Amino acid sequence: MIPFQRPDLPPTAEIDAYLELSRGERWFSNGGPCWRMLGERLGERAGAFCVPVASGTLGLMAALAAVLGEGAGPGTAVLPSFTFIATAQAALWAGLEPRLADVDADHWHLDPDRLERALATGGVDAAIPVSAFGTPPPAEARQRWERACREAGVPLVVDSAAGFGAVADDGVPVGAQGDVEVVSFHATKPFAIGEGGAVFSRDRALHERVRQAVNFGFRADRSVGLGHGLNAKMSELHAATALAMLDRFDAVLARRREAAAAIRAAAGPGCEWQAGCERSTWQFVPVALADAERRRRLEGACADRVEVRVYYEPLDQLAPQRWPSVAGDLARTEDLHRRLLCLPMANDLSEVEQAEIGALLSDA
């Protein structure tokens, strides 16, 4: 059985080489030397200010607290139904009721038309599109998100959980999208450190508000500002792991992309791929089959050979409370969910494993 994922952390010696900085200063959290170095290096890579955080979900929460500002009351957020539950949970924590919108049929991200229509109706306090499966949206879609939110005066927070290291078709890296962009470094992500994440912004003032939010809302004078302050600080151990991961990350991305390219090349004509996926980080291998019956057949062929999963469970189906859709129905989300299956990926996915996965897809 080829497992769905095989998380791969950097060797202990490489982590310890950075952790010695923390040991030398006896500083293991609250902005220690590894945390500071990591924020600088991540920010340089993304072309934005960066705040490393304890998890991607906490990063989303801090980002929303920062963009909403002090005294923000109950409101609403537009987000795709086609996302992981954490996107909605962060919105709820910030006092925002989710309003679910459909995705584009080709690139699987929030449909710009739907966002524009939702914003035109008013009453929206934040937009939270998602870089689905670690793939950035096409530049045109991102630019329309940004323009629509700017004209409506609504903050744009991009959830790019699996996307660190990916680059859009116009060269903009993940980390430089929207007003704020959040990534995850969970063990199952390509940039794997166990738990962790980062919040990026190109706006210095907004960056400072994120730093304030992740540290209980404390201002520089130690008074408490943001109503939604929390403890989202990344520890030095996780920051040291992230620094070691960063040293090897380009090679990791190259291996994952080479493996994904081999699998795609072997796949049959009945397999549909996300537009722009060649620039993805390939957390796993999502493929849409021609119809639900073909997906069921592929699932059956994979049994006892290749572990597969289904992502994402649409929020309108998963949530215990039914959040309303906006600007139209969710037909494309529902269709994609019926046809999509996710296959394995790992840093060390062997050529034999790639060939077996490709063979299954060649008959799909």
PyMOL commands that set and color helices and strands:
alter all, ss='L'
color gray80, all
select helices_A, chain A and resi 12-25+33-46+56-68+85-93+112-120+132-134+139-152+204-214+236-266+277-279+292-302+315-318+331-339+351-362
alter helices_A, ss='H'
color red, helices_A
select strands_A, chain A and resi 49-53+75-80+96-101+126-127+157-159+180-184+197-201+271-272+285-289+340-343
alter strands_A, ss='S'
color yellow, strands_A
deselect
rebuild
show_as cartoon
